[in-house]
Amino acid sequence: MAEVQPVRLPRSMDKDADAAVELSPARDRLRTAIAALTSAQRDLEDATAPVRRLDAVLGEAERLKRELACARDEDQAALGRWIAQGGGGDRPQPSAATVAADASLGELAPEVRAVASALPAARAAQEAAAERVRLAAAERDAALHAVTVEAATFAAGELTEALNRALAVEAKILSLREALSAQTNGLAAAEKISAALRQAKAAAGVPRSADVGRRLLELLSHDSTAAL
């Protein structure tokens, strides 16, 4: 038997009819929560961009500081060798790399000071946006869980109907077996009916896959109309 897959509820061409047919209160809550989470995530992206740009300036300043430190170490080593060799000739001067790194760092200094002033507020805005995402995600998950319970409850009702239909068929078979058992010459046939009933039950079964549930949760995380 084919595996049951999560499906989306059917859509009509009438949007108002869609809302009436598709969305229970739980699904309407989930739709609202999904939209709120999407909005909060966009706000977080917007709040994160300034922090990245400010951090990039600080990162460049740190790179120049390391470059300058390495260049000065080389300059000092060259000066030490010059002294060790008796100080003949011209005294070693700062290298071109040292001069360039020092100049670049000086040019960047005003921006570094501006970043230091702006970064606390930018980080606070980012953290506030991240907290809104956390709260929106928690609400989305709670709404999603409510929809899964609703979907499972509806499916359980279908299960009850299916079981009742199967039990009704079994009741007819049992009634026939009992009628035959009441006849002295019907016992053999009654036993064959019992064997057929056992065989039918043993042959019944459908594939069971945890993927069905996982896929439904994934669909519901962004589509409030997904159904089991």
trRosetta pair geometry for C-beta under 8 A, 3 or more apart (Angstrom, degrees):
i j d omega theta_ij theta_ji phi_ij phi_ji
1 206 4.7 -60 72 -122 137 88
1 207 6.7 -161 72 4 83 84
3 206 8.0 135 -108 167 49 99
3 207 5.2 -58 -88 79 89 125
3 209 5.8 9 -144 11 133 134
3 212 7.0 -150 169 -68 105 113
4 206 7.7 39 -17 155 102 140
4 212 6.0 38 88 -122 83 144
5 212 6.7 -140 -119 -121 34 90
5 215 7.2 -44 -159 95 76 152
6 212 6.3 146 -37 -168 84 70
6 215 5.0 -165 15 107 125 103
6 216 4.0 172 -94 -84 141 80
6 219 5.5 -169 125 13 142 147
6 226 5.8 20 163 178 119 106
6 227 6.8 166 -166 84 75 38
6 228 6.0 -47 -114 -114 78 40
7 226 7.5 166 98 -157 26 63
7 227 5.6 -24 75 67 72 91
8 11 7.7 -10 131 -30 114 99
8 219 7.5 -141 -75 -178 84 137
8 223 6.7 -58 -109 151 111 139
8 225 5.3 47 -160 113 89 103
8 226 5.6 -53 -97 -103 68 53
8 227 6.6 112 -139 14 18 87
9 21 7.3 176 155 123 129 97
9 22 4.8 150 94 -124 147 95
9 225 4.7 -108 30 180 104 97
9 226 7.8 -151 -11 -104 79 8
9 227 5.1 91 -59 -23 80 129
10 21 7.9 -47 77 129 83 140
11 18 5.5 9 -144 -112 78 119
11 22 7.4 1 -97 -61 68 138
11 225 7.8 29 -71 174 97 161
12 17 4.8 -31 65 94 141 127
12 18 5.8 -155 43 -65 82 78
12 21 7.0 90 -3 19 116 148
14 17 3.7 60 90 11 115 114
14 18 6.6 -179 94 -17 59 79
15 18 5.2 -45 -150 28 37 118
15 19 6.7 38 153 -20 65 98
16 19 5.9 -50 -154 31 35 110
16 20 6.6 29 151 -15 64 107
17 20 5.6 -58 -150 39 36 110
17 21 5.9 22 158 -13 71 112
18 21 6.1 -67 -141 43 25 100
18 22 5.3 -4 175 1 68 123
18 23 8.0 54 137 -9 69 98
19 22 6.6 -58 -116 46 18 94
19 23 5.5 -31 -160 26 57 122
20 23 7.8 -24 -67 44 6 83
22 27 6.8 -121 140 122 75 154
22 225 5.1 -21 -174 -121 129 107
23 27 4.5 -141 -141 94 64 113
23 28 4.6 86 167 -65 118 82
23 31 6.6 -33 -123 -12 129 140
23 224 6.9 35 -112 124 97 122
23 225 7.5 -64 -72 -90 77 83
24 27 4.9 91 45 11 71 101
24 28 6.9 -131 93 -6 35 88
24 150 6.3 -165 73 -177 154 156
25 28 5.6 -54 -143 37 31 113
25 29 6.4 35 155 -21 64 103
26 29 5.7 -52 -153 33 31 113
26 30 6.5 31 149 -19 63 104
26 143 7.0 158 -174 -165 68 74
26 146 4.5 -147 -146 127 114 109
26 147 4.9 164 138 -82 113 66
26 149 8.0 -128 -146 62 160 90
26 150 4.9 175 55 -28 158 150
27 30 5.3 -49 -147 36 38 114
27 31 6.3 44 151 -23 67 100
27 147 5.6 89 -84 -113 67 118
27 150 7.6 -113 -42 77 86 154
27 224 4.8 125 -172 164 82 105
27 225 6.9 72 -169 -87 133 47
28 31 5.6 -46 -147 32 33 114
28 32 6.5 33 153 -16 63 104
28 224 7.5 109 -80 159 18 151
29 32 5.8 -57 -152 38 31 110
29 33 6.2 30 152 -19 66 109
29 143 4.6 -153 122 -131 99 117
29 146 6.9 5 75 70 136 144
30 33 5.5 -56 -144 39 32 111
30 34 6.2 36 156 -23 67 103
30 140 7.3 77 -148 -150 67 63
30 143 4.1 169 -89 142 64 115
30 144 5.8 102 -126 -77 116 53
30 146 7.4 -156 -57 64 103 100
30 147 5.1 -3 -45 -39 148 137
30 220 6.8 -53 -174 -176 147 95
30 224 4.1 152 99 -120 108 108
31 34 5.9 -52 -148 32 29 111
31 35 6.5 26 154 -15 62 106
31 224 3.9 -86 -66 6 77 161
32 35 5.8 -58 -152 38 31 110
32 36 6.3 30 152 -20 66 108
32 143 7.7 -158 61 -117 82 165
33 36 5.6 -53 -144 37 32 112
33 37 6.3 32 156 -19 66 105
33 136 7.1 158 -167 -171 73 73
33 139 4.8 -152 -132 123 114 95
33 140 4.1 165 146 -94 113 60
33 142 7.8 -157 -121 60 161 80
33 143 4.3 173 7 18 153 151
33 144 7.7 -121 89 -34 142 78
34 37 5.9 -55 -148 36 29 109
34 38 6.4 31 153 -19 64 106
34 140 5.9 98 -78 -128 51 113
34 221 7.6 132 -111 160 107 38
34 222 6.0 128 -151 -135 128 39
34 223 7.8 113 -124 -52 168 17
34 224 6.1 -139 -2 -46 138 101
35 38 5.7 -54 -148 36 31 113
35 39 6.4 31 154 -18 64 107
36 39 5.7 -55 -149 38 31 112
36 40 6.2 31 153 -19 66 107
36 136 4.9 -153 123 -138 97 113
36 139 6.9 -14 80 82 139 136
36 140 7.5 -160 67 -62 96 96
37 40 5.6 -53 -144 38 32 111
37 41 6.3 34 155 -21 65 105
37 133 7.1 76 -151 -147 72 65
37 136 4.1 163 -93 141 65 114
37 137 5.7 95 -126 -78 121 55
37 139 7.6 -165 -59 67 99 94
37 140 4.7 -6 -41 -48 142 141
38 41 5.8 -54 -149 35 29 111
38 42 6.6 30 152 -18 62 103
39 42 5.8 -54 -152 34 33 111
39 43 6.5 34 150 -19 65 105
39 136 7.8 -153 62 -130 81 160
40 43 5.5 -52 -149 36 35 114
40 44 6.4 38 151 -22 65 102
40 129 7.1 161 -172 -171 74 73
40 132 4.6 -152 -141 126 116 99
40 133 4.5 167 136 -88 115 60
40 135 7.8 -156 -127 63 163 82
40 136 4.2 177 10 5 154 156
41 44 5.5 -49 -148 33 34 113
41 45 6.6 38 151 -20 63 100
41 133 5.8 88 -80 -118 60 114
41 136 7.9 -124 -33 84 76 142
42 45 5.6 -51 -152 34 35 112
42 46 6.4 34 150 -17 66 104
43 46 5.6 -54 -150 38 34 112
43 47 6.2 28 153 -16 67 108
43 129 5.0 -154 124 -140 96 113
43 132 6.6 -16 82 82 138 141
43 133 7.9 -163 67 -58 97 92
44 47 5.7 -57 -143 41 32 107
44 48 6.0 33 156 -25 66 109
44 126 7.3 74 -153 -153 70 65
44 129 4.2 162 -96 141 63 114
44 130 5.8 92 -126 -78 119 55
44 132 7.4 -162 -60 66 96 98
44 133 5.1 0 -47 -46 142 134
45 48 5.7 -56 -143 34 28 111
45 49 6.8 41 157 -35 61 97
46 49 6.2 -43 -155 13 30 115
46 129 7.6 -160 64 -125 81 159
47 50 7.1 -54 -169 30 38 102
47 51 7.3 31 144 -11 64 111
47 122 7.7 160 -176 -170 74 67
47 125 4.8 -150 -147 130 113 95
47 126 4.5 168 137 -95 107 56
47 128 7.5 -138 -147 64 163 83
47 129 4.0 171 24 -4 154 154
47 130 8.0 -124 85 -31 136 73
48 51 5.6 -63 -157 41 44 113
48 52 6.2 47 149 -25 76 104
48 126 5.5 92 -87 -128 58 113
48 129 7.6 -122 -38 81 78 142
49 52 5.7 -54 -150 32 32 112
49 53 6.6 28 156 -17 65 104
50 53 5.7 -56 -148 37 35 110
50 54 6.2 31 156 -16 69 107
50 118 7.8 -104 167 148 118 119
50 122 4.7 -129 113 -140 116 125
50 125 7.7 26 56 71 131 133
50 126 8.0 -144 63 -57 92 107
51 54 5.8 -56 -145 41 31 109
51 55 6.0 32 155 -19 66 109
51 119 7.4 86 -128 -144 72 77
51 122 4.9 167 -77 141 74 114
51 123 6.0 98 -113 -84 121 62
51 126 5.1 2 -34 -52 145 149
52 55 5.7 -57 -144 40 28 111
52 56 6.3 37 153 -29 63 103
53 56 5.6 -48 -152 25 31 116
53 57 7.2 33 150 -19 60 97
54 57 5.9 -50 -160 28 37 110
54 58 6.9 30 147 -10 66 104
54 115 4.8 148 -159 -146 90 99
54 118 6.1 -144 -108 93 137 108
54 119 5.0 168 152 -93 146 89
54 122 5.8 140 2 59 151 163
55 58 5.6 -56 -151 41 40 110
55 59 6.0 45 149 -25 70 105
55 119 7.8 104 -64 -124 64 119
56 59 5.4 -51 -145 35 32 116
56 60 6.4 34 154 -20 64 102
57 60 5.8 -53 -151 35 31 110
57 61 6.5 33 150 -19 63 104
57 108 7.3 172 -169 -169 88 108
57 111 5.3 -127 -159 142 134 115
57 112 6.5 -170 145 -89 108 57
57 115 4.8 -166 83 -67 135 149
58 61 5.5 -51 -149 35 35 114
58 62 6.4 36 153 -19 66 103
58 112 6.8 104 -98 -130 63 85
58 115 5.9 -160 -52 129 91 151
58 119 7.8 34 -39 -81 135 148
59 62 5.7 -53 -149 35 32 110
59 63 6.4 35 151 -21 64 104
60 63 5.5 -50 -148 33 34 114
60 64 6.5 33 154 -17 65 104
60 108 6.6 -145 112 -138 110 152
61 64 5.8 -55 -150 37 32 109
61 65 6.4 35 151 -23 65 104
61 105 6.9 92 -145 -135 72 82
61 108 5.6 -170 -92 127 87 136
61 112 5.0 80 -87 -94 154 125
62 65 5.5 -51 -148 33 34 114
62 66 6.5 32 154 -17 65 102
63 66 5.9 -55 -152 36 31 108
63 67 6.3 30 151 -18 65 108
64 67 5.4 -53 -144 39 34 113
64 68 6.1 35 155 -21 67 106
64 101 5.6 164 -165 -163 80 85
64 104 5.4 -141 -130 102 135 111
64 105 4.5 171 135 -78 132 91
64 108 6.6 149 18 27 161 149
65 68 5.8 -54 -146 37 29 110
65 69 6.3 31 154 -21 64 106
65 105 6.6 102 -71 -115 61 135
66 69 5.7 -52 -146 35 31 112
66 70 6.4 30 155 -17 65 105
67 70 5.9 -56 -151 36 30 109
67 71 6.3 27 153 -17 65 109
67 97 7.4 -122 168 171 97 101
67 101 4.5 -158 111 -120 106 136
68 71 5.7 -56 -145 39 31 110
68 72 6.2 30 156 -18 66 107
68 98 6.7 84 -145 -141 67 62
68 101 4.0 -172 -78 128 77 127
68 102 5.7 107 -126 -69 122 65
68 105 6.0 -25 -43 -25 145 145
69 72 5.9 -56 -146 38 29 109
69 73 6.4 34 153 -23 63 104
70 73 5.6 -51 -150 31 32 114
70 74 6.7 30 152 -17 63 103
71 74 5.8 -54 -154 36 34 110
71 75 6.4 37 147 -21 65 103
71 94 7.8 56 143 -169 108 90
71 95 5.8 -131 -169 60 101 116
71 97 4.3 -155 -116 111 127 103
71 98 3.9 -180 138 -78 123 71
71 101 5.5 165 13 21 147 141
72 75 5.3 -48 -146 34 38 115
72 76 6.3 38 154 -19 67 101
72 94 7.7 -25 -105 -130 69 100
72 98 5.8 107 -70 -123 62 118
73 76 5.8 -53 -148 36 31 109
73 77 6.4 32 151 -20 63 104
74 77 5.6 -51 -148 35 33 113
74 78 6.4 34 152 -20 65 103
74 95 6.5 -11 97 -6 117 145
74 97 7.7 30 56 67 139 131
74 98 7.8 -148 63 -54 99 110
75 78 5.7 -56 -151 36 31 110
75 79 6.3 29 151 -18 66 105
75 92 6.8 174 -161 131 71 118
75 94 5.4 -13 -118 -121 149 58
75 95 5.7 -140 -79 -7 95 92
75 98 5.5 18 -44 -55 135 154
76 79 5.5 -52 -146 38 35 111
76 80 6.2 39 152 -22 66 103
77 80 5.6 -51 -148 34 32 113
77 81 6.5 32 153 -18 64 102
78 81 5.8 -52 -150 35 32 110
78 82 6.4 36 150 -22 64 105
78 92 4.5 -176 126 -169 111 167
78 95 7.8 114 8 -52 153 106
79 82 5.5 -52 -149 34 35 115
79 83 6.5 34 153 -18 66 103
79 91 7.4 25 -126 -175 91 84
79 92 5.0 -136 -80 58 66 120
80 83 5.8 -54 -149 36 33 109
80 84 6.2 32 154 -19 66 107
81 84 5.6 -54 -144 38 32 112
81 85 6.2 24 157 -15 66 111
82 85 6.0 -64 -148 41 26 106
82 87 6.2 63 148 -108 84 49
82 89 7.6 -107 -145 69 106 99
82 91 6.6 118 141 -139 155 52
82 92 5.2 -161 -32 -13 148 108
83 86 8.0 129 179 1 29 8
83 87 5.8 18 -118 -68 47 88
85 88 6.5 -81 123 26 98 96
87 91 7.4 -8 -155 -91 88 81
90 93 7.7 -29 144 -24 113 96
94 98 4.2 -114 -179 88 101 137
94 99 5.6 124 115 -54 116 84
94 102 7.8 -8 168 -3 151 142
95 98 4.7 104 55 3 74 100
95 99 7.1 -140 98 -2 42 86
96 99 5.7 -54 -147 39 34 111
96 100 6.1 33 155 -20 67 109
97 100 5.8 -56 -143 38 28 109
97 101 6.1 24 160 -15 65 109
98 101 6.1 -58 -144 39 26 105
98 102 6.1 23 159 -17 63 112
99 102 5.9 -59 -146 39 26 110
99 103 6.2 24 156 -19 63 110
100 103 5.8 -57 -147 37 28 110
100 104 6.3 26 156 -18 64 108
101 104 5.8 -54 -145 37 30 110
101 105 6.2 30 156 -19 64 108
102 105 5.8 -55 -147 37 29 110
102 106 6.4 31 152 -20 63 106
103 106 5.6 -55 -150 35 31 112
103 107 6.4 31 153 -19 65 105
104 107 5.7 -54 -149 36 32 111
104 108 6.3 25 154 -15 65 110
105 108 5.7 -60 -146 41 31 108
105 109 6.8 58 149 -53 62 88
106 109 5.6 -26 -157 -11 35 119
108 111 5.4 -63 -167 46 62 113
108 112 5.8 66 137 -30 86 102
109 112 5.5 -54 -145 33 34 113
109 113 6.5 32 158 -18 67 102
110 113 5.8 -54 -151 36 34 109
110 114 6.4 33 151 -18 66 106
111 114 5.5 -54 -147 38 35 112
111 115 6.2 38 153 -22 67 103
112 115 5.7 -51 -147 34 31 113
112 116 6.4 35 152 -22 63 103
113 116 5.7 -51 -150 32 33 114
113 117 6.7 31 151 -18 62 105
114 117 5.7 -58 -155 36 34 111
114 118 6.2 15 156 -7 69 113
115 118 5.9 -66 -139 46 31 99
115 119 5.5 42 164 -42 70 108
116 119 6.2 -37 -129 16 22 116
117 120 8.0 -68 175 19 26 98
118 121 6.2 -69 -167 45 50 105
118 122 5.8 44 146 -22 83 115
119 122 5.5 -62 -142 41 35 112
119 123 6.0 32 162 -19 72 106
120 123 5.9 -57 -145 37 27 107
120 124 6.3 29 155 -21 63 107
121 124 5.6 -53 -147 35 32 114
121 125 6.4 33 153 -19 65 104
122 125 5.8 -53 -151 35 31 111
122 126 6.4 33 150 -19 64 106
123 126 5.4 -53 -148 37 35 114
123 127 6.2 34 154 -19 68 105
124 127 5.8 -54 -146 37 31 109
124 128 6.3 32 154 -19 64 106
125 128 5.7 -53 -146 36 31 112
125 129 6.4 31 154 -18 64 106
126 129 5.7 -57 -150 37 30 110
126 130 6.3 32 152 -21 65 106
127 130 5.5 -51 -146 35 33 114
127 131 6.5 36 153 -21 64 102
128 131 5.7 -52 -151 33 32 113
128 132 6.7 34 150 -19 63 102
129 132 5.6 -51 -152 34 36 112
129 133 6.6 39 149 -20 65 101
130 133 5.5 -50 -152 33 36 114
130 134 6.5 39 149 -22 65 101
131 134 5.5 -48 -149 32 36 114
131 135 6.5 32 154 -15 66 104
132 135 5.8 -54 -146 40 33 109
132 136 6.1 32 155 -18 66 109
133 136 5.7 -57 -143 41 29 110
133 137 6.1 32 157 -22 65 107
134 137 5.8 -55 -147 35 27 111
134 138 6.5 28 153 -20 62 105
135 138 5.7 -52 -150 33 32 112
135 139 6.5 30 153 -15 65 104
136 139 5.7 -54 -149 38 34 110
136 140 6.2 37 151 -21 66 105
137 140 5.5 -50 -145 36 33 114
137 141 6.3 33 155 -19 65 104
138 141 5.8 -54 -148 36 30 110
138 142 6.4 30 153 -18 64 106
139 142 5.7 -53 -146 37 32 111
139 143 6.2 30 155 -16 66 107
140 143 5.8 -58 -148 40 29 109
140 144 6.1 33 152 -23 65 108
140 221 7.3 63 153 -149 122 65
141 144 5.5 -52 -144 36 31 115
141 145 6.4 34 156 -21 64 102
142 145 5.8 -51 -150 32 30 111
142 146 6.7 32 151 -20 62 103
143 146 5.6 -52 -152 33 35 113
143 147 6.6 34 151 -18 65 104
144 147 5.7 -56 -153 35 34 110
144 148 6.5 34 151 -21 67 103
144 217 7.1 75 165 -146 128 73
144 220 5.0 123 -142 130 100 120
144 221 6.5 10 -105 -88 148 55
145 148 5.6 -51 -148 33 35 112
145 149 6.6 36 153 -18 65 101
146 149 5.8 -53 -153 34 33 111
146 150 6.5 34 149 -19 64 106
147 150 5.4 -53 -148 37 36 114
147 151 6.2 36 153 -20 68 104
147 220 5.9 177 89 -150 137 136
147 224 7.0 -143 -97 -152 159 75
148 151 5.6 -51 -144 37 33 111
148 152 6.2 31 156 -17 65 107
148 216 7.2 117 -113 124 97 121
148 217 7.1 4 -84 -90 134 80
148 220 7.0 -124 -62 6 89 174
149 152 5.8 -56 -145 40 29 108
149 153 6.2 33 154 -23 64 107
150 153 5.7 -54 -147 34 28 112
150 154 6.5 28 154 -17 63 105
151 154 5.8 -54 -151 36 31 110
151 155 6.3 28 152 -15 65 108
151 216 7.4 -167 111 180 163 142
151 227 6.1 179 -127 -149 119 64
151 228 4.4 122 162 -4 121 115
152 155 5.5 -55 -144 41 34 111
152 156 6.1 41 152 -27 66 103
152 228 6.9 71 -74 -8 54 166
153 156 5.5 -48 -147 31 31 115
153 157 6.9 37 150 -21 60 98
154 157 5.7 -50 -160 28 35 113
154 158 7.0 34 145 -15 63 101
154 228 7.8 152 71 48 105 113
155 158 5.4 -50 -154 36 40 114
155 159 6.4 47 145 -25 67 101
155 228 5.4 -54 -55 95 138 133
156 159 5.2 -47 -149 32 38 118
156 160 6.6 44 150 -23 65 97
157 160 5.6 -46 -152 29 35 113
157 161 6.7 35 150 -16 63 102
158 161 5.6 -53 -153 36 36 113
158 162 6.3 34 151 -18 67 106
159 162 5.7 -56 -147 39 32 109
159 163 6.1 32 155 -19 67 107
160 163 5.8 -55 -146 38 29 110
160 164 6.3 30 155 -20 64 106
161 164 5.8 -55 -149 35 29 112
161 165 6.6 30 153 -19 63 103
162 165 5.7 -53 -152 34 33 111
162 166 6.5 30 152 -15 65 106
163 166 5.6 -56 -148 39 34 110
163 167 6.0 32 154 -18 68 108
164 167 5.6 -53 -140 40 31 110
164 168 6.3 38 155 -26 64 102
165 168 5.7 -50 -150 29 31 114
165 169 6.8 30 152 -16 62 101
166 169 5.8 -54 -155 35 35 110
166 170 6.4 34 149 -18 67 106
167 170 5.3 -51 -145 39 37 114
167 171 6.2 45 152 -28 66 100
168 171 5.6 -47 -148 29 31 115
168 172 6.9 33 151 -19 60 99
169 172 5.9 -53 -158 31 35 111
169 173 6.7 31 148 -16 66 105
170 173 5.6 -56 -151 38 37 111
170 174 6.1 36 152 -19 70 107
170 197 7.1 90 -137 -144 87 115
171 174 5.7 -53 -144 39 31 111
171 175 6.2 37 154 -24 64 105
172 175 5.7 -52 -148 32 30 113
172 176 6.6 29 153 -17 63 104
173 176 5.8 -56 -154 35 32 110
173 177 6.4 31 150 -19 66 106
173 193 6.4 176 -178 179 91 109
173 196 7.8 -135 -157 93 132 108
173 197 5.6 147 137 -89 143 113
174 177 5.5 -53 -147 36 34 112
174 178 6.2 35 155 -20 67 104
174 197 7.7 70 -69 -104 72 156
175 178 5.8 -53 -147 36 30 110
175 179 6.5 32 153 -21 63 105
176 179 5.7 -53 -149 34 32 112
176 180 6.5 28 154 -15 65 105
176 193 6.3 -154 102 -141 104 157
177 180 5.8 -58 -151 39 32 108
177 181 6.1 34 152 -23 67 108
177 190 4.8 102 -161 -148 75 84
177 193 4.4 -160 -90 98 99 139
177 194 6.2 97 -137 -58 144 77
177 197 7.6 -44 -50 -25 146 139
178 181 5.5 -52 -144 34 32 114
178 182 6.7 38 155 -26 62 100
178 190 7.8 102 -64 -133 16 124
179 182 5.9 -53 -158 25 32 113
179 183 7.5 22 148 -13 60 103
179 186 7.6 -68 117 143 62 163
180 183 5.9 -61 -161 34 41 107
180 186 3.5 -147 -171 160 74 124
180 187 7.3 166 140 -73 91 23
180 189 5.0 -110 -165 88 147 107
180 190 4.0 -178 98 -67 115 93
180 193 6.9 133 36 3 148 141
181 186 6.5 -105 -55 100 18 106
181 187 6.3 64 -125 -104 58 65
181 190 4.4 99 -65 -122 77 166
182 186 7.2 7 57 57 50 134
183 186 3.5 70 69 1 110 119
183 187 7.7 -144 85 -34 68 62
184 187 7.4 -28 -176 -20 31 104
185 188 8.0 -32 175 18 53 99
186 189 5.2 -57 -164 46 67 112
186 190 5.7 74 137 -30 85 103
187 190 5.4 -55 -146 36 33 114
187 191 6.4 34 156 -21 66 103
188 191 5.8 -53 -153 33 31 110
188 192 6.7 31 149 -18 63 104
189 192 5.6 -53 -151 35 37 113
189 193 6.5 40 149 -21 66 102
190 193 5.6 -51 -151 33 34 114
190 194 6.6 38 148 -21 64 101
191 194 5.4 -48 -150 33 37 115
191 195 6.5 38 150 -19 65 102
192 195 5.5 -50 -149 35 35 113
192 196 6.4 38 150 -21 65 103
193 196 5.6 -51 -148 35 33 112
193 197 6.4 36 151 -21 64 104
194 197 5.7 -53 -150 34 32 113
194 198 6.5 31 152 -18 65 104
195 198 5.7 -53 -148 36 33 110
195 199 6.3 33 153 -19 65 107
196 199 5.6 -54 -146 37 31 112
196 200 6.3 36 153 -23 65 104
197 200 5.7 -51 -149 32 31 113
197 201 6.6 27 154 -15 63 104
198 201 5.9 -57 -151 38 32 108
198 202 6.2 29 153 -18 67 109
199 202 5.7 -57 -145 38 31 110
199 203 6.2 27 158 -19 66 110
200 203 6.0 -60 -146 37 27 107
200 204 6.7 37 153 -35 62 101
201 204 5.8 -46 -153 16 34 116
209 212 5.4 107 84 -17 91 92
210 213 5.8 -51 -168 38 57 109
210 214 6.2 54 139 -18 78 107
211 214 5.4 -59 -144 43 39 111
211 215 5.8 39 158 -23 73 106
212 215 6.1 -57 -148 36 24 108
212 216 6.5 24 154 -19 61 106
212 228 7.6 72 158 -149 106 85
213 216 5.7 -55 -149 34 32 110
213 217 6.5 31 155 -18 65 104
214 217 5.8 -54 -151 35 33 111
214 218 6.4 33 151 -19 65 106
215 218 5.5 -54 -149 36 35 113
215 219 6.3 34 153 -19 67 104
216 219 5.7 -54 -147 37 33 110
216 220 6.1 29 156 -17 67 109
216 226 6.1 164 -152 139 67 122
216 227 7.9 -50 -135 132 110 15
216 228 5.6 8 -112 -92 151 76
217 220 5.8 -57 -142 40 29 109
217 221 6.6 43 154 -37 62 99
218 221 5.8 -45 -157 14 31 117
219 222 7.3 -94 -173 51 33 76
219 223 5.2 -50 172 52 77 115
219 226 3.5 135 127 -113 121 161
220 223 6.5 -86 -106 68 26 65
220 224 6.9 58 -150 -110 70 37
220 226 5.0 -121 -68 58 65 124
223 226 4.7 90 96 -33 106 101
